[in-house]
Each structure stands twice: as C-alpha cells, then as structure tokens.
Amino acid sequence: MAERPAKRAPRPGGGPRLAVIDGFAGRRSAIPFAVLVLFVLAIGLFGLLMLNTAMDNNSVRTQQAQQQQAALTDREQQLSQQLAGLSAPSALASEAAALGLVPNPQPAFLNPTTGAVLGSASPAPTPSPTPTPTPTATPSASATGTASASSTASGAASAAALTLHTASSSPNASPKASTSASATPSPSGSQR
C-alpha cells in the first residue's frame, strides 16, 4: 500500500479540523451504468414504436375520412342537382297539372310593406276532365247478339273519346310548354 501523509497539526485559528477517511480504493463496476443506459434506450425505442404506430393509425383514419368526405360531397352534388331539376318551373307546372291544379289567369298579390291587395282575385277555372280510353274486349264468334252490340257501342264511344282528345291538343305544342307558359302570371297584368 501507499504511504499516507502524516496528519497535520491543528490550525492555530481554531477552525474545524480536516481529516482523511479511509474508504474503498478499488475501481467501480460499469455494469449498473450499462444496464441503466440499455433500459433508457429500450424505453425510448418502445416509445418511438408506439408513436410510429399511432401516426400510422391516424394516417389511415385520415384517409378513410377523406374518402368518406369525397363520397358525401358527391352525394350532396347529386342531391342538389336533383333538387334543382325538381324545383324547375316546368317540373313544378307538370306536377301541378298532374295533381289537377290549374293556373289562375288573374291572381291577386299582397304588398308586404303596406298589406294592400293588388289586383282583383277571381277563382281559377275548373279543369275539364281528361277522357281516359277504356279497353274493350273483342267480340268472339260464340257471343250473343246483345253482348256484341254493347261492346261495339262502347268501342265506338271510346274511339270517339280518343279522337276528341287528340283533336283538342295541338300537334305542335307540348303539354309542358303550354302549362309552364300559363302557370307564370305577369305582375303587370294583375294590377289592372
């Protein structure tokens, strides 16, 4: 062993006295430090793996949300086009005509600021019923004379109704055009 220096005499100032204490003079082991470093690295790698997995999950969810948003946008555009087609004046006029509604040639209008009635209201004319052809049975050879006469009379009546219906509608005008033209009243005509 190495020689130790001799103990010094107390200082004359009366301060605390310093002394050398014998302790462990050997080299410390590096194993606990290496285990600590490996433990910190393992926790860091595990955290990095969890972070990477979470980022991948978020990117998958983002892609799915974007695809869903694109599908919903397409559906919205389709529905808005369908709504625009259904709310067109010609479509509304044809639906109104199918329900039996007729346009009023002389409507009255209300002024929202004053509450005054502009024009004179008159009831709309009642529509004439549209004749519908009825199917007739062809007479058979074994039918009696009265049955054949009644079916011939009903066939003649339905043929007359068909010719009356086709003669009343003009071949150049479509029903939608005539309905939509008469369905939109002009405000200037109603003030008379």
C-alpha positions in Angstrom: 0.0 0.0 0.0 1.0 3.5 -0.5 2.1 5.7 2.2 -0.3 8.1 3.7 0.7 11.6 4.5 1.1 12.5 8.1 -1.7 14.2 9.9 -1.3 17.8 10.2 -1.3 19.7 13.3 -4.4 21.8 14.3 -4.5 25.2 12.9 -3.9 28.0 15.2 -7.1 29.8 14.2 -9.3 27.2 15.9 -11.3 26.3 12.8 -12.7 22.8 12.1 -10.2 20.2 11.6 -10.0 18.2 8.4 -9.2 14.5 8.4 -8.7 11.8 5.8 -11.1 8.9 6.0 -10.2 5.5 4.8 -12.6 4.3 2.1 -13.0 1.9 -0.9 -9.9 2.4 -3.1 -10.9 -0.1 -5.8 -12.5 0.6 -9.3 -16.3 0.7 -9.6 -18.1 -1.7 -11.9 -19.6 -0.4 -15.2 -22.4 -3.0 -15.2 -25.1 -0.9 -13.4 -24.4 2.1 -15.7 -24.7 -0.1 -18.8 -27.9 -1.6 -17.6 -29.3 1.9 -17.0 -28.3 3.0 -20.5 -29.8 -0.1 -22.0 -33.0 0.4 -20.0 -33.3 4.1 -21.2 -32.7 3.0 -24.8 -35.3 0.3 -24.6 -37.9 2.7 -23.2 -37.0 5.2 -26.0 -37.3 2.6 -28.7 -40.6 1.3 -27.3 -41.9 4.9 -27.1 -40.8 5.5 -30.7 -42.5 2.4 -31.8 -45.8 3.4 -30.1 -45.5 6.9 -31.6 -45.0 5.5 -35.1 -47.9 3.1 -34.7 -50.2 5.9 -33.6 -49.1 8.1 -36.5 -49.9 5.2 -38.9 -53.3 4.7 -37.4 -54.0 8.4 -37.7 -53.0 8.5 -41.3 -55.3 5.5 -42.1 -58.2 7.2 -40.3 -57.4 10.4 -42.2 -57.5 8.6 -45.5 -60.8 7.0 -44.6 -62.3 10.3 -43.5 -61.2 11.9 -46.8 -62.7 9.1 -48.8 -66.0 9.5 -46.8 -65.9 13.2 -47.3 -65.5 12.8 -51.1 -68.4 10.3 -51.2 -70.6 12.7 -49.2 -69.6 15.6 -51.4 -70.6 13.6 -54.5 -73.9 12.7 -52.9 -74.5 16.3 -51.9 -73.9 17.4 -55.5 -76.2 14.7 -56.8 -79.0 15.7 -54.4 -78.6 19.4 -55.2 -78.8 18.6 -59.0 -81.9 16.5 -58.3 -83.4 19.3 -56.2 -82.7 21.9 -59.0 -84.4 19.6 -61.5 -87.5 19.1 -59.3 -87.8 22.8 -58.5 -87.6 24.0 -62.1 -90.7 25.8 -63.2 -91.5 23.3 -65.9 -91.3 20.4 -63.4 -93.4 22.2 -60.9 -96.0 23.1 -63.6 -96.2 19.5 -64.8 -96.5 18.1 -61.2 -99.3 20.7 -60.5 -101.1 19.7 -63.7 -100.8 16.0 -62.7 -102.4 16.8 -59.4 -105.3 18.6 -61.2 -104.2 22.2 -60.3 -104.8 24.9 -62.9 -103.1 28.4 -63.2 -105.2 31.4 -62.2 -105.2 33.9 -65.1 -106.0 36.8 -62.7 -104.3 36.3 -59.4 -104.2 39.0 -56.6 -100.9 40.0 -54.9 -100.3 41.3 -51.4 -97.9 44.2 -50.8 -95.9 43.1 -47.8 -95.0 46.6 -46.6 -98.5 48.1 -46.7 -100.6 45.0 -46.7 -102.7 46.3 -49.7 -104.2 43.9 -52.1 -103.1 44.5 -55.7 -105.5 43.3 -58.4 -108.8 41.6 -58.0 -108.8 37.9 -57.2 -111.0 35.6 -59.2 -111.4 31.9 -58.9 -109.4 29.7 -61.3 -111.4 27.9 -63.9 -112.2 24.3 -63.2 -110.3 22.0 -65.4 -112.2 19.8 -67.9 -111.7 16.2 -67.1 -109.4 14.4 -69.4 -111.2 11.4 -71.1 -109.4 8.1 -70.5 -109.9 5.4 -73.0 -111.4 2.2 -71.7 -110.2 -1.1 -73.0 -112.8 -3.1 -74.9 -113.0 -6.8 -75.4 -113.1 -8.1 -79.0 -116.3 -9.9 -79.7 -115.9 -13.6 -80.1 -117.8 -15.8 -82.6 -119.8 -17.5 -79.8 -121.0 -14.3 -78.2 -124.7 -13.4 -78.3 -126.0 -10.5 -80.4 -126.7 -8.3 -77.4 -123.2 -8.7 -76.0 -121.6 -7.9 -79.3 -123.8 -4.9 -79.9 -123.0 -3.4 -76.4 -119.3 -4.0 -76.9 -119.5 -2.4 -80.3 -121.3 0.7 -78.9 -118.7 1.0 -76.1 -115.8 0.7 -78.6 -117.3 3.4 -80.7 -117.7 5.7 -77.7 -114.0 5.1 -76.6 -112.9 5.7 -80.2 -114.8 9.0 -80.3 -113.3 10.0 -77.0 -109.8 9.3 -78.3 -110.4 11.4 -81.4 -111.9 14.2 -79.3 -108.8 14.1 -77.0 -106.3 14.1 -79.8 -108.1 16.8 -81.8 -108.2 19.1 -78.8 -104.4 19.1 -78.3 -102.4 20.8 -80.9 -99.7 18.7 -82.5 -97.0 21.5 -82.3 -97.3 22.4 -78.7 -96.1 20.2 -75.9 -98.2 20.0 -72.7 -95.2 21.1 -70.6 -94.7 24.3 -72.6 -98.4 25.3 -72.5 -98.6 24.6 -68.8 -95.5 26.4 -67.9 -96.4 29.4 -70.1 -99.8 29.8 -68.4 -98.5 28.9 -64.9 -96.4 32.1 -64.6 -98.6 35.1 -64.2 -97.3 38.5 -65.0 -97.4 41.1 -62.2 -98.2 43.9 -64.6 -101.3 42.2 -65.9 -102.6 41.7 -62.3 -102.6 45.4 -61.5 -105.3 46.3 -64.0 
